């Protein structure tokens, strides 16, 4: 039996771009000329295999480049893919056209599902030879932002830190140290202000141009299509925003008023005080990074046979890179390596509760792919991003019974902070989405006008924040520039809010019947990406976040739990 390939041993070879484009064209011609359903199916399967090879090569570069953005080889390969992917998307578009025109559509739909055709129609709306150069420029600008953030070297208390490494100090229980860390971070962003403004200004303009070249009034319709939204629209998102303001913001405000009282600080809160949940400090994981991963192994083995086998495989094959190191890109993600049927997890551990949430959140993504590697085509292995975020955010709550494994004596702190954080995140995430809608509705905005827009929205979605504090970067309405999704993945962020709503549904279920909640979770996960978001929920017996009353009911349950939770002995 062949030994499974470890990540470090997976070879990378740059594909011949022209030959790959020609191969897509050949497969499109074969599908168009197919005389039988079998011939059409053969072309479909071969195209899926080509997609898998291309995606594997691109993802290996992406992973290795983000692990060390200073690596000259993978930096050059990343630039290659920034240019190549728009051309490959355009080449693949000919196959989509042939797929939609084939007389054997009904036979293929019976085998692979109707969603494949809906996705092909939607993807075709996002492509045109007229925007290939714009797509390349967009990729290059996004990479410039990634490298700028990864380059951060922030002097603080005699040391030098990356943004991720500074995070524990930003959450310190020592008020002076915490404020100093926030000031140091804000000062670094202020030093990069000209570049941050320039990069985003150009991104907005190039995206607006793409939208208009495709026949839209602005970028927003193209942005929604690129996110793969097929079961809800802009009007649904606007109603969700209204529900957030009506039901979630008041509860979040109550949570922060209680936090201010616990901390003995002024309300509204400063940006530095918002991040400290308890006077004695936020919950801290037990032990080292290795201890957190071993606690993850214990959790996943106990949760189910499937999750146990999955997490063992991730550790044994080196499919996680979680330490925060110099030159590493910020944030965390999970991605797929299709030729090997495995996921990969990237993170920046920094000794905070976020380390545990990586082991649960990103591994929730990874587990969903692990369960669906047999799906054909590969696009059906994972659903759209808001549906994917349900896997991850809900897995965080599934870990609650094992909180002691991760946090020891801080487990009680963690459960309270995690639920409170899930509630208070939704207004922030919704504000990110609202901000982007205003930006792309008015692409002529100056950088100063964008900052003013963010500052105004803070008053609506986060009224507990004091905007006259000691940290100008945040108080001046510039804090959005640290949110990499705004630069790299426009309109992604509302997906977290929709998913958090569903995750809170799973939390409610788990409080009443944990085994039943896990059954619903598996029913949701096993579908992979075979249905659109709201259809996935319906088939798993879950409520859509867009349903009237959904957020109201969740907030009522969460408020009751938070109000009754025993914090005796916790300062």
N, C-alpha and C positions, 0 to 999 in steps of 0.2 A: 504494500500500500504506500502511495506517495506521501511523503511528509508534507503537511500543510505549509505553504509559503508564508514566512514572516514578512512584516512590512518592510523591514530594512533590506530584505533580499529581493523585493519586487523590482524588476528591471524597468528602466525607462529608456525609450528610444523615440526621438522625435519622428512623427509620421511625415511622409512626403505629402506636402499640402496639395500639390496639383494632382498627384495620383489619387489621393483620397477624394478630392472633388470629382474627379473623373469616375471614381467608383460609385459615388452617389448618383451621378448622371446615368451610369450604366444600369443601376438598379431601378431607377425611375423609368428608363426605357423598357426594361424587362417587365415591370409591372404594367405599364401602358400597353405592351404588346401581348400580355398573357391571354392565352386562348381558353384556359380552364381555371377553375377555382384553385386547383393544386399548384398551378404555375404562379398564380397571384400570391398564394400563401408562401411559396418558396422564396419569392422576391421579398416579401414582407419580413420573413424570418432572417434572411441574409442581411437586410437593412438593419434590423435590430442588432445583429451580431456586430456589424460595423459601428453602430452607435456605441455599443459597449466598449469596443476597442478604443475608439476616439475619446470617450469619456474617461476611461481608465488612464490613458496617457495624460490628459489634461488635469485630472485630479491628482495624480502623482506629483506633477509640477506644482499645483496649487498648494498641496500639503507641505512639500519640502521647501517651497519658497516662503510660506508663512512661518514655518518653524525657524528659519533663519533668513530674513530678508536681505542679509549682507552677502549671502552665497552667490558668487558671480555667475556660476553656471545656471542655477535655477532662476536667478533674476533675469538672465537673457532668455531662458525658456519661457518664463512668465510673459515677457514682452512678445515673444513669438505667438503665444496663445491669445494674447489680447488682440493681435491683428488677425490671427487665423480663425478664431471662432465666429466672427461675423461672416467671413467668407464661407465657412463650412455650413453655417445656418442657412445662408442663401443657396448653397448647393443642395442641401437637404430639402429645401422648399420645393424643388422640382418633384421629389418623391411624394411629398404631401399632396401636391396637385394631382399626381397620378393616382394616389390613394383615393382621393375624393371623387375622381372621375371613373374609377374602375367599375365595370359592369358586375363585378363579383363582390361589391360592397356588402350586400346582405350576408353572404357566406362568411366574409371576414368579420363582420360585426357579431355574427352568431358565435364565433370562436373567441374573439378578443374583446367584444363589448362595443357599445355605441360610443362610449366616452373617447375612444381612440380617434374617432372621426370628428367629434366636437372639438377635441384638442387640436387636431390638424387644421380645422377651419380657423380656430382662434390664433394659432401660431402663424398661419399665413397672413393674418391681419397685422402682425407685428413686423413683417419683413418686406423689404423692397430694395432693389439695387440702389435706389436713390439715397438710402440711409446707411449703407455699409461703411463709408468713411466716418460718418457721425458715430456709429457704434464703436468703431476702433478708437475714436477720440474719447468717447465716454469711458471705455475700458482703461485707457491710459490715464485719464484724470482720476478715476477711482483708485488705481494703483499708486498714483502720486500721493493721494490722501493716506492710503494704507502705510506707505513707507514713511511718510511724515510722522504719523502717530507712533510707528514702531521705533523711530529714531529718538524718541524722548529720553533725555538724560537729565533728571531733575535733581539739583542739589538740595539736600535736606538733612539737617542735624549731623553734618559731617560726612554724610554718605552721598551716593548718587544712585537714583532709582529710575526704573521705567515706570510708566503710568500704572501698570498692574502691581508692581512691587510697592508702590506708594499707598495702595489701597488700605492695608491694615492700619497705617497711621491716620488715614482719613476717617477711620472708624474707632480710633483710640478712645478709651474711657477718660483719658486726661484731656480736659477741655482745651488747654493751651496748645498741647501737641496736635490735637485734632484740627484746631483752627489753623495752626501753622502749616499743616499738610495741605489743607484746602487752599490756603493762600499760595503755597509753592506750586501746586498744580495749576491754579488759575493764572499765575504769573507765566508759566511755561506756555499755556494756550495763548495768552496775550502776546507773547513774543512771536508766536506763529500766526497772529491775526491776519496779516496781509495775505499770506499764502492760503489760509483757511477760507478767507473771503473770496479770493481769486479763484480757487479751485471750484468752490460751490457755484459761484456766479457763472463760470463757464459751463459747468454741468447743467445748470438750469437752462441755459440758452441752447445748448446742443440738444437737450431732451425736448425742449419746446419746438425746436426746428424739426426734429424727427416726427413729432406728433403732427405738425402742420403738413409735412411732406406726405404723410399717410392720410391726409384728408380730415384731420380733427381740428377743433378750435384751439386746442392746447395739448399738453402731454398727458393729461389725466386718463383719457380713454385708452391710450396706448399703455400707460402704466398699469391699468387694471388688467388689460389683456396679457401683458407680460407676467403678471402675477397668477395667471391661469384661472381667474374667477369666472365660474360658469353658473353658480347657483345663487348668487346675490349680486347687487349692483350698488352704485353710489348712493342711491336713495336709502337702501338698507343700512349702509354704513352711517349715514347722517342720522337716521333714527336711533341707531345704537349709541351714537355720540350723545344724543339728547337724553337717552336713558342713563348714561354714565353721569351726566351732570345732575340729573334728577335724583338718582339713587346712590351712586357710588361715591360721588364727591362729598355729600354730607356725612356718610359713614367714615370715609377717610379723614375728614376734618375732625370727627370725634376721636378717632384713633390718635391723631397727632396732638390734640388738646390733652388727652390722657398722657401721652408721651412727655409733653412739656412739663406737666405736673410731676411725673415720676423723676424727671431730670432736674427739676427745680430751675428751669430756664424760662425766658420770656416767650410768650406766644404773640404773634406768629413766630415761627422758628427761623433761625438762620440756616443757611445751606449746610453748615458744618454740624448743627445740632439735629437736623432731620435724620441723619444716618445713624445716630446713636439711640438704640431702642431702650436700653436699660442703663441706669447710672453705673452699675458695676461692670458694664461692658456688654457688647453683643455676644451671642453664642459663638463659641470657638470649637472647631473640630478637635477631637482627641488625637494627639500624636503627630506623626509626620505625614507627608504625602503618601508614602507607602502604607501607613496605617489607614488612611482614608480609603485607599483602593482595596485594602483587605477587608475593611468594614463593608465596602460595596460588594465584595465577593460573598461575604456572609449573608447580606441582605438578599442578593439575587438568588443564591442557592436556596434560601428559605422561602422565597416568594413563589417560585414555581420551577418545575423541571426545565422548562424552556428558557427562563431567564438565567437559571444557574449555568446551563450549558453555554449560553450566549456570553456571559461575563467571563467565564473561564477562558473561552476562546479569545476574547479581546485581550486579556492579560497575557495568555500564553503566546500569542502571535505578535505582540508588540504593537497593537492597533490603537494605542493611546499615547499622546505626547502632552503631558499636563503641567510640567514645571515652567515657571516664568523665567525666561532667560534673556540675556541681552540680544537685541536684534530680532527678537520674536515679534510677530504681529500681535496686535491686541485682540481681546475678546476670546470667544470660544465657538466651536462649531462641530457638527458632525457632517461627514460626507461619505459618498459611496465609491467603492472601487469595484466596478461590475465584473471585470474579468476574473476576479478572485472571489466574488460573491461575499464580500465583507464590507463592513462600515469602518470608518476611522474617526476617532475623537481627538480634537485639538482643544487645549485649554491653557489657562495661565493660573495655576494654583498660587495663592498668596496667603494662606493661613487663615482665611475667613470662612464663614458659613457658605460662601459661594463655591468653595471647593467641593463641598458635599453636593451642592445643587448641580455641579458639573457631572458628578458621578451618577446622579439621578436624572437630570434634565437631558444632557447630551446622550447619555446611555438610553434614555427613553426613545430618542430618535433612532439611535443605532439598533436597538432591539426591534423596532418596527421594520427596518430594512432587513435585518437578519431573518425575520419571519416571512419575508416576501420576496426573497431572491429568485424564486422560481417563476415569478410573474413575467409574462411576455405580452407586449414589449417591455423593455426596461423602464419606460416611463410610468408603467402601472405598478412598479414596486413601491413607490412613494407617492402620496397624494400631494396636493398643493400645500403651500407653506402654513396656512392657518390650520389645516387639518393635521399637518406634521407636528405643529406646536402643541396640539392636544396630547399626542403621545408623550412628549417630554414634560410638560407642565403637570400632567396628571400623574406621571411616574414619581414626581417629587412628593406628592401627597401619599402615594402608595408606600413610600418609605417611612411614614410616620411611626408605625409599630416598631421600627428598628432604630428610632432616633437615638436611643441610648448607645447603640453600637457606634454611631458616628460622633455623638456629642458627650457621652457620659453624663456628668452632673449638669451639663448645660442643655439637656434634652427638653426640659420644660420651657426654658427660654426659647429654644429653637421652634417648638410647635407654635407658641404665641407669635413670635416674630415672623415665622413663615406665613401663617394665615393673614396676619396684619399686613405683611408685605405684599401678599397676593392681591389684597383689596386695594391697597394704596398705589400699587403699580398701574392699575387699570386707568385711572385718570391721567397719569403721566403718558402712558402709551397712546392713549386716545388723543392727547394733546399733540404728540409727535405727528400723528396722522392728520389732524386738523391743520397744523402748521404747514405740512406739505401741500395740502389742497390749496391753501391760500397762496403759497409760493408759486405753484404751477398755474394757478388762475391768473396770477399777476407776475409773469416772468420779468417784467420790466423793473421790479423792485430793486432798489439799491441794497447793498449789504446792511447799511444802517436801518433801512426800512424792514428788512427781514428780522433784525435783532429786536426792533420795536414790536413787531408782530408776535414774536416769541414771548416777550415780556408781557404783552397784553393778554395772551392766552394763559400765562401762568396765573394771572388773577382769576381766570374762570375755572381752570382745572386744578390748580394747586393753591387755593387761597390761604393755606397755612404757611406759605413761604414769605419771609420778609425780604423785600427787594432793596433795602437800604443798608445792607450788611457790609462786611469788611472785604468781600471777595468780588471785585469788580467784574471779572469774567462772567460770573453767574448772575450777579445783581443787575448787570447791564443787558441781560437778555441774550447772552452769547453761548449759554450752556448747551444749546442744541448741537454745537459743533463737535462735541465729544461723542455724539450718537452716530456711530459709523454707518448704520443703516440709512440714514438720511442722505449720505453721500453715495453709498455703494448700492443700495437696494431700495429705490423709492417705492413708497406705499406698502412696504413689508410690515411696518410696525403695528398696524392695527390687527394684524394676524395674531400677534401675541395676546392682545386684549380679548379677541374672540376666543382664542384657545384657553386663556386664563378663566374665562367665564365657564367653559365646558369643564375645565379641570376642577373648578369649584363645585360643579355638579357632582363630579366623581368624589370629591371630598365629602359632600353631604351624604352620598350613598355609603361611603366607607365608614362614616360614623355610625350608621345604622346596621350595615351588613357588609363587612369587608369582603367576604368571599363573593357575594353578589356583585359588588363593585368591580372586583377583579374579573369576573365573568364578562361584565359589560365592556371592560377595558380590552379584553382579548377579542371580543366580538367586533369591537371597533378596529383593532389593530390588524386582525387577520384579513381585512378587506384590502389592505395595501392602498393603492391609488386607483382602485377600480371604479370608484364613484366620486362625484363632486362633493364638496364639503358638507352641505346640509343633508345630502342623501346618505353619506357615511354615518352621520349622527342618527338619522331616522332608522337605518338598518341595525344600529346598535342599541336602540331604545333610549336615545338621549334627546334632550330638548335643544333646539337651535337658539343661539344667543340672540337672534333677531326676533324670537317669539315675544309677544307682549307679556310683560310680567316676569320674564326670566331673571333679569338682573335684580328686580325688586325682591323676589323670593330668596335669591341667593344672599343678598345683603341682609335680609331679616334673619336668616339662619346664622350667618357669620357674626352678626352683631350680638345675637343671643349667646353664641359660644364665647366670644371675646369678653363679653360682660361678665359671664359666669366663671371664666377660667381662673383657677386658683394661682395667684402669683405670690402667695405668702412666702416670705423668706427670701424673695428675689428683690434686690435693690435696683 
